[in-house]
């Protein structure tokens, strides 16, 4: 989806939130959360001001701050919820300084610059162990995985790029005193993109794996993660096949008495990590045989660490048949006897032939540990090569590249050895490159914009780099010379040679060369270098052995007999023999740094500087002394001085005009001319003095932060006024719109209601007309036979007659005159109903008669049949049939009599 389409689909709430985020640079925000770009610090030469700004932001959970395009990241040691998919969407396609600093902003700008300019870039991520370098590289990879175009092929490459991290972390990371997931190797990863920006491949380079960790760890530290993951998370069948027990305490290389006593770490879940590694190996398409061979090698290293030597009568080391030797033989595919001889003897030249010379116990242990380191180191190299094959881009067309360099930071421990010497030398070289590239980019920008370049004073650490790497004179040259010379060379003879050649060098001190005061802080076996980041004291103990990293020739020959496929590749038969001494570790590392420097010099640089706020990994804790030390050795003040040498602030004309055009009536709301003319008009209106700014070809350069702050403060005031006006207009627009919608809705409802009522009225009238017509026609044809025309009318007549008849039925049997006269159509029915009703009344009357009354009537009937027509006074006797049974008036109580008189009662019956 294009940027314009995203804007169109952006909701009102999202747009408001975006505007609010853009207000972080306001005056209030500056006071509360500090500056989001150190270049705008007024006291830019003050470390205290630098730290204060960093502290403010850290306590507000703003862990990112810019120095120009360099990103400073402080490890918060807690989840902040700023790495969601929504955050990624916010920072996609946004200018670097448009939103608050974020690693996504840096990653997006690198990506878009690469696409626009079609050139290669790299991001250098550096910092102390535990500062968050590995996490930063993961976040960048995750951002590219989401933001890049997606196809099935690209998704496959993306998954492999992402899952290469857990594999490399398992085999190359370990718990140290300062970090539970410390990278013990340097890593440079190239991500290859096609012309549309899709990730199509990758390549990984590794530097100086800390192999000595395989056989030795300091107190409170662990070996590489993969050993613990295999033992704790491996399936039961796999462990049984490898001859391992689910108990790290059983293996000397994992738990060394008095040293590495921390097999389990609360922040690490070895079982879960094991599942992640197994899944990653599947996605990266490691074959099942390769996976088995790989884990067999890891298990063989653990078994090798448990191999114990016994001294014979002459004091030489011997090996009996032990379970460890058995498992080594099985896992590596080497005969038991060959392993026993290889670990207890070495080949030496005697006249014209080679003979086996037995080891002492100490030499045998040294040879065993050397073999363990060699196996692991070469397996790690094989693993990186396999990852590169999996990530390789098969398309030969030109690709653009973004490199990620996750390199160890400057290390200072209580005891600093050969590894710290190499790591700190690497940081010196990168600092030298960093300053050179920063100065170069600054100078190129000034020249491109037509601004006069002013030379910048800075500390050039070339003198320190030369002290370490100079041919024939440097520390590495002296170390190699001492490693290669015949005779008894020791760490102390190496130190004596250094004192001889480095005497008088301002950055090199030993116990012998130091003054009386400094000598008290140095042991006789130490030397001290004054790095750009500060003084570091190194103990020379172990320098020669670690630099030689020798593996006896006969042990190599033993490993070449292995049937393990990976071991065969790691110890090829074509490998040069030991007649010519291989390069030392320091020389190899120096050469690899030269190669790395050439790679970086060919690309455009971007930087992420990671800072650890405290040693205890505590959220919210900011240790000023520790942070100050890191700010110094990361060269942040040097970089700030270079960025501030001329002008503190620079922006493209379009961006500057777009932000500040409300401050000038001539540029608001729309400027008709070019952006440069608009900016010139704007700064003239704001009253910028000629020495406060310069107009470049595409950018405006502002010399002092205070000038920018004054502009920003004026914009803040103007913004509130504009916001008020916009709010008023918008509220009026919303209310008017709401009213118009309501009025339109009311009109629509009224129209619909009136139409509905009219339709109903018309339907009623049509029905009424139809009914009346039918009634009239039925009335006119009422006397005719039943038809369609009069059927309904006749039904009405019937219903009406029956209804009226119901209300006026006769009350007694003798009532023959109140029957309702029927219409012609109902005459027959009326007569039938009358008869039925009469019978009903008679039945009712009879049912209501008493037995005595019924007997009297029967007698009366019989009498009537006897005397009717025969007796003259019959009618008179019939009318008074019960005279003899009447009560005389004399027998009636006076009160009853009065009642009878009042009620006009003529007769009564009852028992006396």
LINZI-V237020 format. One line per field, one symbol per residue. ss: DSSP state (A for helix, B for strand, O for the rest). A space follows every 50 residues. Layout:
BEGIN
ss=???
END
This chain:
BEGIN
ss=OOAAAAAAAOOAAAAAAAAAAAAAAOAAAAAAAOOOBAAAOOOOOOAAAA AAAAAAAAAOOOOBBBBOOBBBBBBOOOOOOOOOAAAAAAAOOOOOOOOO OOAAAAAAAAAAAAAAAOOOBBBBBBBOOOOOAAAAAAAAAAAAAAAOOO OAAAAAAAAAAAAAAAAAAAAABBOOOOOOOBBOOBBBBBBBBOOOOOBB BBBBBBBOOOAAAAOOOOOOOOOBAAAAAAAAAOOAAAAAAAOOOOOAAA OOOOOOOOOOOOOOOOOOOAAAAAAAAAAAAAAOOOOAAAAAAAAAAAAA AAAAAOOOOBBOOOOBBBOOOOAAAAAAAAAAOOOAAAAAAAAABBBBBB OOBBBBBBOBAAAAAAAAAAAAAAAAAAAAAAAAAAAAAAAOOOOOOOOB BBBBBBOOOOOOOOOBOAAAAAAAAAAAAAAAAAAAAAAAAAAAAAAAAO OOOOOOOOOOOAAAAAAAAOOOOOAAAAAAAAAAOOOOOOAAAAAAAAAA AAOOOOOBBBOOOOOAAAAOOOOOOBBBBBBOOBBBBBBOOOAAAAAAOO OOAAAAAAAAOOOOAAAAAAOOOOOOOOOOOOOOAAAAAAAAAAAAAAAA AOOBBBBBBBBBOOOOOOOOOOOAAAAAAAAAAOOAAAAAAAAOOOOOBB BBAAAAAAAAAAAOOOOOOOOOOOAAAAAAAAAAAAOOOAAABBBOOOBB BBOOAAAAAAAAAAAAAAAAAAAAAAAAAAAAAAAAAAAAAAAAAAAAAA AAAAAAAAAAAAAAAAAAAAAAAAAAAAAAOOOOOOOOOOAAAAAAAAAA AAAAAAAOOOOOOOOOOOOOOOOAAAAAAAAAAAAAAAAAAAAAAAAOOO AAAAAAAAAAAAAAAAAOOOOOOAAAAAAOOOAAAOOOAAAOOAAAAAAA AAAOOOOOOOOO
END
